[in-house]
Amino acid sequence: NYGSTFNNIFWNTFLNNQYGIDNTNSINDENKILKNNFINNINQVNVFGQNNFSHPTMGGNYWSNLNGNDLNLDGYIDNPYVINFNNVDNYPLVHPYLLTSEERFAYLGNKFKLKISDPSHPNTYYAILVSLGNQPVIVLPDGRIIYLTFDGLLIYSLSYPNSGIFYNNLGTLDQDGIGKATIDIPNDPLLNGINLYFASIILNNNAPLGIESISQTVKVKISD
């Protein structure tokens, strides 16, 4: 799409291509390119002009070829992903965007639907992790603890006490790496206004800790 301006490019996965995005034949300005996964492309992005690859509150994108630390534990790699002089992702995610929902609230007594999209792991087992509260934590069946926050932070620890609520929703991704999960929200007025945090993990017994990959975290508020 040459000469494109003022487009929104959200929630895509660019996987195993020659180019993830290639708009080098003309000037492209003021496109918002956020919340995408750029995974194992030979050239992740080639663009001219000045585009928005990150936002202070919305975050940026996931880049498989970016290594770095997350010392402040906000879910973003501390060093930016530099495409060229005019195009920089200042909030590159530690974990890829794999988990989405079209719903902004989880309503009491209703079902909350989630979609997992991980084309790099077709026909693979996954689990949905759900944590309840403002400082959620999940305990895996083997005793490992996973902390969840809105920005995708997942910290493993064996030394902290357990709190929060753990639900385990298992399934298998299809041949395209797509899976769906439904979470039943209890009809309990005491839950109104409390945050729910979701994350998905891809399971592999041969991978370190039995986890192949981890998604970003999705946060929703319970409402009546």
N, C-alpha and C positions, 0 to 999 in steps of 0.2 A: 504494500500500500504506500505509494510514493507521494511525497508532498502532503502528508497527513498532519493536521493540527487539531488541538483541542479534543482529542479522543481519550476515553477512559479504557484502559486495558487492565482488568482486574481478574484474579482467581483463575489463572491459566497455568498449565504446566508445559514447559518447553523442554522436551526430553530427547536426547540422542540425535540431534540434528546437526547439519553443517552450520546453520545459524539459528539461534533462538529467535531473535528479531533482527531483520536486516533491512534497514531503510537508508542505505548509503548513497543512493543515486540522486537524492534531492534533500532540501532542507526540511526538517520536521521539528516543529516547535510546540511547546506547551501541551504535550501529551502527558497524561497521568498514567504511569506504569507502576502499579502497586499490587502487593499481595500475590505475586506470581512466583512460581518455582522455575528456576533456570538450572537444569540438571544435565550434566555431561554433554553439553553441546560443544562442538569444536570451537565455535565462536559464540559466546553467550549472547552478546548484543553488539550490533554495529549501527550507530545512529549519528547523524549530524544535527545541528540545531541545539536547542536547549529544552530538555524535557524533565519532568518531575518523577524521579525514581524512588522518592521517599517523602514521608510526611511526619511531623513531630508526634502526632497522636495516632495516625493510622499505621505507622511503621513503613517498612520498605518491602524488599523481596528476599527470597532465598536463593543463594548462589552456591552451587556445589563445589566450585573451585576456590572459595574464599575460606581461608583458615584464620583463626584468631581467638582471642579470649573474650569472656563475658565477665569481667571482674566485678562489675557492679550488679550483676545478676538481674538485669532488666529484660532478658530474653533476646537482646541484640548483640551482635559481635561488636566489640569496642572500636575496631578500625573500619573505615568506610570501604565500600566496593567502588573503585574508580573505573569508569568505562572510558571516559575521555575528559578533557578539561571542563566541558560544559555539562557533563552528565555524571552524577555521582549519587550512589545510594548511601545515605548517611545512617540508615537504620536497617542494615542487613540482618535477617533473622538467623538465630542459631539453629532452629529446626524448620523444616519445610512446612508450607501451608498444605495440609492434607485433609483437614477436617472442616466442613462447612455446614451451615444451617441457614435456611431462608427465614427462620423465625427469630424475632428479636426478644420475645418473652417466652418463658415456660409457665403455662397456666395450671393452676391447681386442679387436680383431677383429670387432666388431659395428657395426651402423649406428646413428647418432644422428639422431632425427627432430625437425624444427622446423616450426612453423606461423607463417606471416606473416598478419596480419589488419590490413588498411588499407582500410576501406570508402570512404575519400575518394579512392582512386586505383584504381578497377577497371580491368581490362584493360590493366595497365601493367607494363612490365618491372621486375624487381627482381634484386638480387644479394645473396647471403649471403656475408658476410666472416667468416673464421675465423682466429683468431690463437692461437698456442701459446706458453705460458710464463707467468711471473709478472709481466712487464712487457711485454705484447704490443704489437706494432705491425704494421700492414698497409700494404703499398705497392700503390696502385692501378696499373693498366697505364700510365697517363700520368705516373707518377712521384710523384704526391701520396702523402703518408704520413698514415695514420689511426691514432691511438693508441686502444686500447680498455681500459677498466677496468670493474669490476663495476657501478659506479653509473651507467653510461650515458655516461661521458665520451668524446667523440669530438673530438679536436683535429687540425686540419689544419696541416701544416707541410711545407715543402720543404727545410728546412735541417738536419734531423737524420739521422744514419746509419740505415740499415735494419737491423732485427733481427726475429727471429721467422719464422713460416711463413705464407704467404698461400695460401688456397684460394678459388676463385671459382665459386660455384654460381649459375647464372643461371636465371631462369624468368619466367613471366608470371602475374600475379594474375588470378583469374577475374572474372566480372561482379559478384561480391559483394566483391571486394577480398581474396580468400583465396588463399594460396599455400602449398605444402608443399615442404620440402627434406629430403634425406637425406644425411648426411655419413658416409663410411666411415672408421672409426677403425682405423689400422694395428695389426696384432698384434705390437707391439714392446714387450717388457717395460720398456725404458728410459723409456717414456712413462707408466708407472704412477705415479699421484700428481700428475701435472702438470695445471695448469689449462688449460681451453679457453675462449676467449671468442668469442661470436658476436654479430654485428649484421647488420641488413638495411638496404639502401638502395634507394630507389625512383629509377629512372633516368629522366632527361628531358634530351635534348640541348639543349633551349631554356632549361633552368633554369641558374642560376649554378653553375659547376663541373660541370654535367651531372648534378647530384644534386637530386632534388625533395624528398626527406625522408629522415631517418635515424631508425632505431629506437633504443631503449635497448639496453644490452648484456646478454646472458645469459651467466652464468658456470657452468661445470660442471667437475667433476674427473674425470680419466681413472682408471678402476679396472680391476683384473683380475677 
